[in-house]
Every structure is written in structure tokens, then in C-alpha cells.
Amino acid sequence: MTRPLLIRGGHLIDPPNNIDASMDILLRDGRVAEVAAPGKIPAKDFEIFDAKGLIVSPGLIDIHVHLRQPGQEYKETIATGTAAAAAGGFTSVCCMPNTVPVNDTPEITAWMQSAERGAIVNVFPIAAATAGSMGVRLTDFTALKNAGAVGFTDDGKPILHDDIMRASLQAAAKLSVPVIQHAEDTRLTGGCSMNLGPTSFRLGLRGMSIEAESGIVERDIRLAQETGGHIHVAHLSTAKALDAVRRAKRDGIHVTCEVTPHHFTLLDEHVGAYDTNFKMNPPLRAASDREAMLEGLLDGTIDAIATDHAPHALHEKEQEFDRAPMGITGLETALAITLQVLHHHRKAPLKRVIELMSATPARLVGLKDRGTLSRGAHADITIFDPKKKWKFEAQTSRSKSKNTPFDGWEFTGAVVATIVSGKLVYRRDSTHR
Amino acid sequence: MPISSPKPAARKSNPSIGVPFGSLLDIEHLTAKEISVIFENASRFHSRLAKNSSRQQLTKVLAGRRVALLFYEASTRTRVSFEFAAKNLGAVTTVVTAAASSIEKGESLVDTGYTIQATGAEVVVMRHPSSGAAQLLAQHLHVPVINAGDGMHEHPTQALLDAYTMLRHKKSLRGLNVLIVGDIFHSRVARSNIQLLSKFGAHVTLCGPPELLPALASSLAPGIEIQRNLENALVTADVIMMLRVQKERLEGLNLNIADYVANYQLTPDRMRLAPRDAVIMHPGPMIRGMEITAEVADGPQSAIVEQVANGVPVRMAVLTRALGIKK
């Protein structure tokens, strides 16, 4: 066994326990052994991590990533994707089922979690809701959950049929897991490669309407109400869909949602001269939508921040805009963007940032003893410096793919160390960058 | 931006950075001054073409220079006029079409561009079905790229020859009432014309049904007017530009062709509502009996054939600009 690790001198923020104070924390045997006032834990034969001037938080959890394995290892592998996650301060990631083949069986779900994959952070698969994500026949939710799946989705192939969505919500409700929907009425978005608006018109690109998202969100809310199931809206991007979620929450319907860092930071017009690193789905939206996302993050309507980390190879992105695949990487920049935009600029307390990136995501997908630093919880910890200035360079990314719109961005706020089950899996080199 | 320090790299927001000098990707990023220089040179070439004696001289301007014409989409007038424009100046041309090249075997646009450049092309003229394709190519090559139409985005040389044609009939573009009728949404010609005309202070009115002319179109430039009724719009038009209904792009739209013809076809009756000196234009290809009747297309107010002819000197000016020749 590794030696116990004492993190001392840091400022500990643990939203579920309402702690926001200078505290030391001792990790032993993969669990939190003790949290105490500074200096109260006598140093014995411990590894010591000096966290002076740093924030110590429950490990960040990203409930929406694409690790591309099995089948598309040229874009990413579970090993490279989790290395990027660790560098971004994430101790757990939930991986989407749109692999090749689609993760619709307990065997694939188990395979993804096998130690042989070389993951350095925790991997929790989200399984397909329908066989092959074809939207026709439900998968075996019980068997998949037993194999480790923490939620169900057909992600990029949204469930359009009311009957299938209803059945998914019913099946998921019995297991107390969410159905996660990529809300896009694909009957309305054929050939579209960005948001519908002045920029798409000027560039001569077909645009996705706001209603293509909000229409599905409204329908799903109705079905969640009807079935009592839990609908989680993935990467919500429009003010109209957010309003629908806000109303539904007020009505006590079990609906939750996440937003990505790029949707509360960038605008459709940043696509600029057809830069495919600004092409993703849902697309970047108008300023009013971005503002609504920020408001939703601040007022509590939005439950979580998730990256939708979607690696693609250079040769795929270096294509005509309408042919290039949708998606951007995001694991290594998510915390920095959130600190920059939400904390420094919009004055959200760090506690809110940690709720959005750790405590609530853990709850949404039922990760027991994670997203908190209670005694006995998993020793998953993120240590960061909200004031550290650094520059992100895509070439230094640990992800196999470099398709990010944030190349060359300068941030205030950096991950210093990432600890999974009491073991250091990432430490920022002070001379690096 | 909600954030003060991080900004996207400059290269991303300014499309002309990282693009070879002399490229012509769109009208949007040209200045009125740059456009005027192209008109002046086109006019000079035009008069020299008319005189047989100076024709001989013309062939020395780009003697031996290599112009590649890369056509991913069908074209008659643009391709032929670029080719003649290049040959009039003494350049060597090669035409590459999607069907008869490695493009069919799955070669990427960027690789095709590298290949053409490596064989010695000094300028690449490209027509492509994807919006932004010319921008992508130009970002990877060191020889200039001329956009001969990219998807629904722009067709800059068409707008140049259209405005050039207007100027041969009207004194100035400033204050000119230009009416563009038809399928604005799918039209790269409309986008380029709107950009160009608004730079010169023309008054642009767009006319068509909402399916083909969404309200968003008015966001392209300040002062653009949208008219749903053709009769009303014709009354003040100095120039009437008819666009083809792009049947191949109408899939999924709720558009009744018979209604369209009834409401938006340019007929002799409707032409009586327009000023007598109004000029009729069409970028082609024209579908007689659809957006325009034969009587109007061939009538005295039509400048449609002249437009095609003007394409040659205008493209000569664009080619010499690309290759860094002053005159």
C-alpha cells in the first residue's frame, strides 16, 4: 500500500459538508481518513503535500466525455483521455456510448472499465439507451447498470420517438438512474453545421434553430412528468430550452441539465473564417443564449458543468466546414475557463464552481462517496490555484487530439495536482508552461 | 466577451491573415478602393480586347504563367470565362474537375491543393460546393486562391462583373436602387452582390418568399430592405437582378413552384411597372419560364448576355491582381 498522504496548509472547500475554510486532510487506503483544522493532524509517516495558498476540493467529475475506445483509438484512448482528464483536474469521467461498436452491452461496459485500458482516473460508462443507438429497441438497463453503467443515452442520435423515450425513462426510473438526452430534433437540422443566425447566413452555412433544441427538451420534460423518470439534458445551449427546464424544476419535475464551458464562453460569430475548431453540436449560440447560460449557472437552474470532450483527428477537422466532424476537446481547459468566466468575471464563489463540477455531477449519476470530502469518501481530490496565470497550448495537450478553440488562451486559474484514490495522478510542473 | 484576457488567436478572426497575397476569397473583406482598382483594370482590358492591335500586346501580360482551374461543381460561364481570361493574357491553363481526377478517389481538398501547387500552378481558381472551401484552401497554400463560388457563401467575381455591368449602364452605384429577386437564401451570387453594393452605397432591396428569403438576410449589411411583393418592388428599381431557383437545393422546403412562378416570375406585364431605363440582369444559368420569361430575357432592357461578356475582362483584372501585375 502507498503511504498515507497528508495535504496541509490548503483552503478546503467541500460543498456537501458546507466547509469553506483552511483545513488539513489525511488520505489513507484510498479514502478520506480525517479532515481537521490546520496543524491538528500530527505528521507521522505520511507523504506531505504542501497546499499553502491552494484550494483543496473534492475531485472534479465530468459526466460527458467521449473517450473513443473501443473503435476510434486514432482520436483518443481511455488511457490518453483520462490522462487529459487528470491534467484538467478531473478524477472521474463518464464516457459516452457512441464508440465502435456502440456501448450497448454489459461486456463492452465492463471492458471499458478494465484495468487493462490504463485509465488513470475513474471511468464510469454511460450506456446506450437503445441497441446500437438506433432508437428502436431498448438495451438491457439492469444488466448494463450491474456492469457499471451510471446512466443511459443515445447521445448524438437523440431519442425522437415518444414511445422509446417514455420506455427509457420508465426503465431508468426503476434503477434510479438518469436518461441523458442530447436535445436535438434531427428532423430539423439536416445539413446544418452551426447556429442559425446572422453569422450562418453570412457564411452561407445552414443553421440549427433554437427550436430544434427546445422542442425536444419540452417533449422530454413532459415525458419525465408522465413517467416520474429523471431526464438529464446534456450540454444545454439555448435560453429557450433553459427556460423550459427552469419552469419544470419549479413544477417539481425531475429534470436536470449541464452546460459546457464553451457554451458559456464563446459565441457563434467566433466561428470566424470557418474555423472547424469552433464547430460542435450543439453549436455555439448567440450572445443572449450565452448570457442565459451564465445566469442559469449562477441562479442554480443549471446543475452541472460538463465538457462534452470530443476529440477528432487533425485530418478530420482540416476539411470543408460542412464536412468536418462536430466536437472539440475540453478536459484540460474546463476548470480554467470556469474559474476565469464564472469566478473571476461573474463573481461566483469557488464553492459554486465546485458544486457545478464535482458535488452535483456526483449526485446526478449516483456516484456514491464522491464529490465530497466526508470522512470515508473516496480520496479523489483536486488541488488548484485560482490565481495562477498560465497559457494553454494545444500542442502540449495530453489528449490524442488537439481540436480545441482555446489554443493560445491565457487563463487565471490552474490545476496544481489531481489525486485519485489517494494517489497523485497529475502534478503541475512549476517550471512547465 | 465576458472575459478580459483570453482571446481567440488573431488568425482565427481575420480571414485575410495567413492567406496568400493576391487571393480573392470574398467581397466582404475587400475595400471599396480595392474593388475600384479591379474595375479600372477591367475597363482597360476591356478596351484593349476591343482593339485587335492591342490584343497581341495583351498576351504578354501573363505569358507562360500557370493558372489552375479546380472545379468541384458544374459551371459553364465562370469556367469558360476564367479560362479565356487567362488565355487572353498569355497564361497556360489547366482544368481539373472532380469527376476526372483523384478527388473521386477520396483525396482531400487540402491534398488536392498541395498537389496542384506542387506541379507549378501559380494561382488556383476554385469552384466548390462547400461554403468556406476557398478559405480552407488558401490557408494551406502559398499561391493565391481565387474563389469562383463556394457553396452558398460567395461568388466574388460574379458580383464584380455584375457591378461592372451596372456601371456601364448607370453613372454610379451610390444611390442606385438594385432589386434582387428570388432564391436569396441559397445564392452565393446574392451574398456577394449585397456585400459589394452596400460598400458603394447602393440601395439594395431583396424580394422573394420567406422560404427563399428569410428575414435574417437583412442582417448582411446595413440598410437592406426586404419586399415580399414583386410588383411593389419593381416600381423604383434601377437594376433588376433575377436569380435562379436552385431546385437541387430545395429539398425539405415547403415551396410550391407554381405559386413561385405566379408571384415572382419577371414577365413583360410586370416589367411595365418598372422604370423604362431599368436594367435586367441574371447571373445564370437562367431557367426560362421559371424565374423569367423569354421575352424579358431577350428584351431590350436585358443585359444578361453582356454580363457574361463582361466576365472576361473582369476576370483578367482579378488574375493579374492575383499574380501581382499592376496593369
Boltz contact constraints between the chains, C-beta under 6 A:
constraints:
  - contact:
      token1: [A, 198]
      token2: [B, 219]
      max_distance: 6.0
  - contact:
      token1: [A, 201]
      token2: [B, 216]
      max_distance: 6.0
  - contact:
      token1: [A, 202]
      token2: [B, 220]
      max_distance: 6.0
  - contact:
      token1: [A, 203]
      token2: [B, 131]
      max_distance: 6.0
  - contact:
      token1: [A, 203]
      token2: [B, 153]
      max_distance: 6.0
  - contact:
      token1: [A, 204]
      token2: [B, 131]
      max_distance: 6.0
  - contact:
      token1: [A, 204]
      token2: [B, 151]
      max_distance: 6.0
  - contact:
      token1: [A, 204]
      token2: [B, 152]
      max_distance: 6.0
  - contact:
      token1: [A, 204]
      token2: [B, 153]
      max_distance: 6.0
  - contact:
      token1: [A, 205]
      token2: [B, 131]
      max_distance: 6.0
  - contact:
      token1: [A, 270]
      token2: [B, 8]
      max_distance: 6.0
  - contact:
      token1: [A, 272]
      token2: [B, 12]
      max_distance: 6.0
  - contact:
      token1: [A, 272]
      token2: [B, 13]
      max_distance: 6.0
  - contact:
      token1: [A, 273]
      token2: [B, 15]
      max_distance: 6.0
  - contact:
      token1: [A, 273]
      token2: [B, 135]
      max_distance: 6.0
  - contact:
      token1: [A, 274]
      token2: [B, 132]
      max_distance: 6.0
  - contact:
      token1: [A, 274]
      token2: [B, 135]
      max_distance: 6.0
  - contact:
      token1: [A, 275]
      token2: [B, 12]
      max_distance: 6.0
  - contact:
      token1: [A, 318]
      token2: [B, 110]
      max_distance: 6.0
  - contact:
      token1: [A, 320]
      token2: [B, 130]
      max_distance: 6.0
  - contact:
      token1: [A, 320]
      token2: [B, 133]
      max_distance: 6.0
  - contact:
      token1: [A, 321]
      token2: [B, 132]
      max_distance: 6.0
  - contact:
      token1: [A, 322]
      token2: [B, 130]
      max_distance: 6.0
  - contact:
      token1: [A, 340]
      token2: [B, 3]
      max_distance: 6.0
  - contact:
      token1: [A, 341]
      token2: [B, 2]
      max_distance: 6.0
  - contact:
      token1: [A, 341]
      token2: [B, 3]
      max_distance: 6.0
  - contact:
      token1: [A, 345]
      token2: [B, 2]
      max_distance: 6.0
  - contact:
      token1: [A, 345]
      token2: [B, 3]
      max_distance: 6.0
  - contact:
      token1: [A, 408]
      token2: [B, 9]
      max_distance: 6.0
  - contact:
      token1: [A, 409]
      token2: [B, 6]
      max_distance: 6.0
  - contact:
      token1: [A, 410]
      token2: [B, 5]
      max_distance: 6.0
  - contact:
      token1: [A, 410]
      token2: [B, 6]
      max_distance: 6.0
